Every structure is written in C-alpha cells, then in structure tokens.
Amino acid sequence: MASLAGVASAAGSGCELPEQTSDARARASKRMPVVYVPHGGGPWPFAELGFDKSELVALADYLRGLAGITPTRPTALLVVSAHWEEAVPTVMTSPAPPMLYDYYGFPPETYTVQWPALGNPGLAARVRTLVEGAGFATAEDPNRGFDHGTFVPLKLTYPDADIPTIQLSLKAGLDPVEHLSIGRALAPLRDEGVFIIGSGMSFHNMRGFRDPSLRSAAGTFDEWLCKAAVADPEVRATQLNSWAKAPQARMCHPREEHLLPLMVIAGAAGQDIGVLSFQGVVGRMPVSGYQFG
C-alpha cells in the first residue's frame, strides 16, 4: 500500500490506511470482497510515457497485490469500467473477448499489449438476470473487447489472464442512485465466487493533472470521498448519492464516469464497511482505492 505525501490527506479523519490489511477479514469468509481501483492513465505500465516512476511503482504494486485479497481463487471476474457506457446496463458475451485499445497517441507497442482472458457467457446471462430483477432493462454485446480500464490493471493483477472475465457497462445518465441499485443487484455474485472490480479514478480532470495549483483542492475532495466510502452503509449511500455537492467535486470530476464504478461497488458491498486500500498520487494528484469485505 502507498502513502499519500504532500497533499491534503485523510489522516485523523478515520480514513487512514489500516495498520493491518483487510486480507485477514476477507480470508475469514468465503465471500468475495469488492474493490474500486484507480487504473492510472492510458497504457501506463507498458511503455515509457513520461509519468513520475515513483507514482507508478506504488500503483502497480497495489494492483499486483489485489490477487491476494480474495479468500479463494475467483471463479470469474466482473469489471465495471469507466470506459464503457450504454443506454442500458450491457454485458459482453463473447467467449473470447478481443482487445479494445481505446486510447490515442501512445507508442506503437501499447497497441500490441495482450491480455487474452476468456469471457464467460454464462456469467453474462446471470448478470442480466440479476440487474433485470432490480427493474432495469439490459442488453448484451457479443463483440465488445476489454478496454484499458480492464486490461491495464488486470494485466498486473492476473498477468496469466487465466480467470474468465466479463465487463458490465455503466448506464447512460450516470445517475449515482441507479448505479448503487445496480451494485446491490449484483451482490449475490460475491457468494458465487465472482470478484467484482470497479475500475476508474477518484480524481479525473484531464486538464487538471499536473497542475500544482489544484493539488490542495483535489486533496480536499479525496478526503471527503474517503469519509463517505468508509462510513456506515446507509450514510455511505446518502453521501455518494449526493457526491456532486461535495467540496471541489466538479473540479475533480467535470464528468463523473470515472467515479461511477465506485457507486456500483458500494452497492454490491451491502452492509460491509469500506476501508481505504490505496492512497497514492498519479499525475501529481491524489487518488484512492477502496475495498469492502
């Protein structure tokens, strides 16, 4: 785990990185945890992109460590990526999803990265059933590939790509209430061996990265977000529903697609209390990750 240095932090607010990891709690139960992770910028681990290497080492170490937090090996991975939105919640159904290089202007080698995990059409059907049971229309996409919100972090976490994986899209409109509800509908999967991962960024203002004048404001929002994420589940839901009213919220998220995977994860967490599992810096801005269960 990484510490956050040089920015406003949550120290003293109940949002410190835990002295003991939540591994012990996760291993005490067969139920899978759920996590919200920062996936960094573009294909950052796989090319020299000019980022601060010390920042990237901390994030890469955190993502590699995620493989060790589950009580047993997952039967499948379900990823909610910031980089897929559809009119209704949509699942990928290909038994062998292709790669989707949804970034631009990077070195040629970043367009040859492979993470050839198999899909899981059966899990996709199960996801649709659960989400429709919560009152949502759903759809499927047989051609959708793994976008970089999935293959970039998971190539670090599961480099052998040997666990079947599917993605579930965000729902257009990015309503936090809806996404919390979608997450609650997915909660039974945790008892079926499915590891649910929300992939986004707790700070995502593309013009704001590397701007030192915004660092303090970004730290203010990061502290608010941490307090919300680790709060009692009812308080957590209320806070996340009204995230846009938080201090510096719209500065950190002019558009909230990178925050919405957290809403799905918080919903799937049920009554589990969140812990701050990662606190670091990307592009000089504070970013955080959370684990429930």
C-alpha positions as CSV (number, residue, x, y, z in Angstrom):
1,M,0.0,0.0,0.0
2,A,1.2,3.5,-0.7
3,S,1.1,6.6,1.4
4,L,-0.1,10.0,0.2
5,A,2.6,12.6,0.6
6,G,2.5,16.3,0.0
7,V,-1.3,16.6,-0.5
8,A,-4.2,17.1,1.9
9,S,-4.8,13.6,3.4
10,A,-7.4,11.9,5.4
11,A,-5.1,11.4,8.4
12,G,-7.0,11.7,11.6
13,S,-10.4,11.5,9.9
14,G,-10.9,7.8,10.2
15,C,-9.6,7.3,6.7
16,E,-6.0,6.2,7.4
17,L,-4.7,3.2,5.6
18,P,-5.4,0.3,8.0
19,E,-2.5,-0.9,10.1
20,Q,-3.4,-4.4,9.1
21,T,-4.7,-5.1,5.6
22,S,-8.2,-6.4,5.1
23,D,-6.8,-9.7,3.8
24,A,-7.4,-11.4,7.2
25,R,-11.1,-10.3,7.2
26,A,-11.5,-11.4,3.6
27,R,-9.9,-14.8,4.2
28,A,-12.2,-15.4,7.2
29,S,-15.1,-15.7,4.8
30,K,-15.6,-17.4,1.5
31,R,-17.5,-14.4,0.3
32,M,-15.6,-12.3,-2.3
33,P,-14.6,-8.8,-1.5
34,V,-15.4,-6.0,-3.9
35,V,-13.0,-3.2,-4.8
36,Y,-12.8,0.2,-6.5
37,V,-9.4,0.7,-8.0
38,P,-7.6,3.6,-9.9
39,H,-6.5,2.3,-13.2
40,G,-4.0,5.1,-13.9
41,G,-3.5,6.9,-17.2
42,G,-3.8,5.1,-20.6
43,P,-1.4,2.1,-21.0
44,W,0.9,3.4,-18.3
45,P,2.7,0.2,-17.2
46,F,3.6,-0.9,-20.6
47,A,5.5,2.0,-22.2
48,E,7.7,4.9,-21.2
49,L,5.0,7.7,-21.1
50,G,6.8,10.4,-19.0
51,F,5.0,9.8,-15.8
52,D,6.7,10.0,-12.4
53,K,8.0,6.5,-11.9
54,S,7.7,6.6,-8.2
55,E,4.0,7.2,-8.5
56,L,3.6,4.3,-10.9
57,V,5.6,1.9,-8.8
58,A,3.2,2.4,-5.9
59,L,0.1,1.9,-8.0
60,A,1.5,-1.1,-9.8
61,D,2.4,-2.7,-6.5
62,Y,-1.1,-2.1,-5.2
63,L,-2.7,-3.6,-8.3
64,R,-0.4,-6.7,-8.3
65,G,-1.4,-7.2,-4.6
66,L,-5.1,-7.4,-5.4
67,A,-4.7,-11.1,-6.4
68,G,-4.0,-11.9,-2.8
69,I,-7.1,-10.3,-1.1
70,T,-9.7,-12.9,-2.1
71,P,-10.3,-15.8,0.2
72,T,-10.1,-18.3,-2.7
73,R,-9.3,-18.1,-6.3
74,P,-12.2,-16.3,-8.1
75,T,-14.3,-18.4,-10.4
76,A,-14.7,-15.3,-12.6
77,L,-14.1,-11.5,-12.7
78,L,-16.8,-8.9,-13.3
79,V,-15.4,-5.5,-14.1
80,V,-17.3,-2.2,-14.3
81,S,-15.0,0.1,-16.2
82,A,-15.3,3.9,-16.5
83,H,-14.7,3.4,-20.2
84,W,-17.9,1.8,-21.2
85,E,-21.3,3.5,-21.2
86,E,-24.5,2.3,-22.8
87,A,-28.2,3.3,-22.8
88,V,-28.9,0.3,-20.5
89,P,-26.6,-1.9,-18.5
90,T,-24.9,-4.0,-21.0
91,V,-22.7,-7.1,-20.7
92,M,-20.1,-8.5,-23.0
93,T,-20.9,-12.1,-24.1
94,S,-18.0,-13.1,-26.3
95,P,-16.4,-16.4,-25.1
96,A,-13.0,-14.9,-26.2
97,P,-13.2,-11.1,-25.9
98,P,-10.8,-9.1,-28.2
99,M,-8.7,-6.2,-27.1
100,L,-10.0,-2.7,-27.3
101,Y,-7.2,-0.2,-27.5
102,D,-9.4,2.8,-26.5
103,Y,-6.6,5.3,-26.1
104,Y,-4.9,7.6,-28.6
105,G,-1.4,9.0,-29.4
106,F,0.6,6.4,-27.5
107,P,3.7,4.5,-28.7
108,P,3.1,1.6,-31.2
109,E,3.9,-1.1,-28.7
110,T,1.0,-0.1,-26.5
111,Y,-1.3,-1.3,-29.3
112,T,0.1,-4.8,-29.2
113,V,-0.5,-5.4,-25.4
114,Q,-2.4,-8.6,-24.9
115,W,-4.5,-9.9,-22.0
116,P,-6.3,-12.9,-23.5
117,A,-8.7,-13.8,-20.7
118,L,-11.7,-15.9,-21.8
119,G,-15.1,-14.5,-21.5
120,N,-18.0,-16.1,-19.6
121,P,-21.3,-16.0,-21.4
122,G,-23.0,-17.9,-18.5
123,L,-21.9,-15.2,-16.0
124,A,-23.1,-12.5,-18.5
125,A,-26.6,-14.1,-18.5
126,R,-26.6,-14.3,-14.7
127,V,-25.7,-10.6,-14.5
128,R,-28.5,-9.7,-16.8
129,T,-31.0,-11.7,-14.7
130,L,-29.9,-10.0,-11.5
131,V,-29.9,-6.5,-12.9
132,E,-33.3,-7.0,-14.6
133,G,-34.6,-8.3,-11.3
134,A,-33.8,-4.8,-9.9
135,G,-36.0,-3.2,-12.5
136,F,-33.5,-2.3,-15.2
137,A,-33.6,-3.2,-18.9
138,T,-30.4,-4.8,-20.0
139,A,-28.6,-5.7,-23.2
140,E,-25.6,-7.7,-24.4
141,D,-22.7,-7.1,-26.8
142,P,-21.1,-10.1,-28.4
143,N,-18.3,-8.0,-30.0
144,R,-17.1,-5.8,-27.1
145,G,-13.5,-6.2,-26.1
146,F,-11.6,-5.5,-23.0
147,D,-11.0,-1.7,-22.7
148,H,-8.0,-0.3,-20.9
149,G,-10.0,0.2,-17.7
150,T,-10.0,-3.6,-17.6
151,F,-6.9,-5.0,-19.3
152,V,-4.4,-2.4,-17.9
153,P,-5.0,-3.0,-14.2
154,L,-5.8,-6.7,-14.6
155,K,-2.7,-7.5,-16.6
156,L,-0.9,-6.5,-13.4
157,T,-3.3,-8.3,-11.0
158,Y,-3.7,-11.5,-13.0
159,P,-0.8,-11.5,-15.6
160,D,-1.6,-15.0,-16.8
161,A,-5.1,-13.9,-17.9
162,D,-6.4,-17.3,-16.6
163,I,-9.6,-16.3,-14.9
164,P,-12.8,-15.8,-17.1
165,T,-13.7,-12.1,-17.2
166,I,-16.6,-10.0,-18.4
167,Q,-17.4,-6.3,-18.3
168,L,-20.6,-4.6,-17.4
169,S,-21.2,-1.2,-18.7
170,L,-22.2,2.0,-16.9
171,K,-25.7,3.2,-17.7
172,A,-26.1,6.4,-19.6
173,G,-27.0,9.4,-17.5
174,L,-24.5,8.3,-14.8
175,D,-27.1,8.5,-12.0
176,P,-25.4,7.5,-8.8
177,V,-28.7,6.2,-7.3
178,E,-29.2,3.9,-10.3
179,H,-25.6,2.6,-10.1
180,L,-25.9,1.9,-6.4
181,S,-29.0,-0.1,-7.2
182,I,-27.2,-2.0,-9.9
183,G,-24.5,-2.8,-7.5
184,R,-26.9,-4.1,-4.9
185,A,-28.4,-6.4,-7.5
186,L,-25.0,-7.9,-8.2
187,A,-24.2,-8.7,-4.6
188,P,-25.3,-12.4,-4.8
189,L,-22.4,-13.0,-7.2
190,R,-20.0,-12.5,-4.3
191,D,-21.2,-15.8,-2.8
192,E,-20.8,-17.4,-6.2
193,G,-17.0,-16.9,-6.4
194,V,-17.2,-13.8,-8.6
195,F,-14.7,-11.0,-7.8
196,I,-16.4,-7.7,-8.7
197,I,-14.0,-4.8,-9.6
198,G,-14.9,-1.2,-10.2
199,S,-12.2,0.5,-12.3
200,G,-12.0,4.3,-12.5
201,M,-10.1,7.2,-10.9
202,S,-11.0,9.1,-7.8
203,F,-9.6,12.2,-9.5
204,H,-10.3,12.6,-13.2
205,N,-9.9,16.1,-14.5
206,M,-7.7,15.7,-17.6
207,R,-6.8,19.4,-17.7
208,G,-6.1,19.4,-14.0
209,F,-3.5,16.6,-13.9
210,R,0.0,18.0,-13.2
211,D,-1.4,21.4,-12.2
212,P,0.1,22.2,-8.8
213,S,-2.5,24.9,-8.1
214,L,-5.2,22.3,-8.0
215,R,-3.5,19.8,-5.7
216,S,-4.9,21.1,-2.4
217,A,-8.4,21.2,-3.8
218,A,-8.0,17.7,-5.1
219,G,-6.9,16.6,-1.7
220,T,-10.0,18.1,-0.1
221,F,-12.3,16.1,-2.3
222,D,-10.2,13.0,-1.8
223,E,-10.6,13.4,2.0
224,W,-14.4,13.8,1.6
225,L,-14.6,10.8,-0.6
226,C,-12.7,8.6,1.8
227,K,-15.0,9.6,4.7
228,A,-18.0,8.8,2.6
229,A,-16.6,5.4,1.4
230,V,-15.8,4.2,4.9
231,A,-19.0,5.4,6.5
232,D,-21.9,3.3,7.8
233,P,-23.5,1.8,4.7
234,E,-26.7,3.9,4.9
235,V,-24.6,7.1,5.4
236,R,-22.3,5.9,2.6
237,A,-25.2,5.6,0.2
238,T,-26.6,9.0,1.1
239,Q,-23.2,10.7,0.7
240,L,-22.4,9.0,-2.6
241,N,-25.8,9.8,-4.0
242,S,-25.1,13.5,-3.5
243,W,-21.4,13.4,-4.3
244,A,-21.6,16.4,-6.7
245,K,-22.3,18.6,-3.6
246,A,-19.0,17.6,-2.0
247,P,-16.3,20.2,-1.8
248,Q,-14.3,20.5,-5.1
249,A,-16.4,17.7,-6.6
250,R,-16.8,19.1,-10.1
251,M,-13.3,20.3,-10.2
252,C,-12.1,16.7,-9.7
253,H,-14.8,15.2,-11.9
254,P,-16.0,17.6,-14.6
255,R,-17.7,14.4,-15.9
256,E,-18.2,11.6,-13.4
257,E,-17.8,8.4,-15.4
258,H,-14.5,7.6,-13.5
259,L,-16.3,7.9,-10.2
260,L,-19.4,5.9,-11.0
261,P,-17.8,2.4,-10.8
262,L,-17.4,3.2,-7.1
263,M,-21.2,3.5,-6.8
264,V,-21.7,0.0,-8.2
265,I,-19.1,-1.3,-5.9
266,A,-20.6,0.4,-2.8
267,G,-23.9,-1.1,-3.7
268,A,-22.5,-4.6,-4.1
269,A,-20.8,-4.1,-0.7
270,G,-24.1,-4.4,1.1
271,Q,-23.5,-4.0,4.8
272,D,-19.8,-4.3,4.5
273,I,-17.8,-1.4,5.8
274,G,-15.3,0.1,3.4
275,V,-11.6,0.5,4.0
276,L,-9.1,2.8,2.3
277,S,-6.9,0.2,0.5
278,F,-4.8,2.5,-1.6
279,Q,-3.7,6.1,-1.2
280,G,-1.3,7.5,-3.8
281,V,-0.5,10.1,-6.4
282,V,-1.0,9.9,-10.2
283,G,-0.1,12.9,-12.3
284,R,0.7,14.8,-9.0
285,M,-2.9,14.4,-7.9
286,P,-4.2,12.2,-5.1
287,V,-6.0,9.1,-6.0
288,S,-7.5,6.4,-3.7
289,G,-8.9,2.9,-3.9
290,Y,-11.4,1.2,-1.6
291,Q,-12.2,-2.4,-0.5
292,F,-15.4,-3.7,1.0
293,G,-15.4,-7.2,2.6
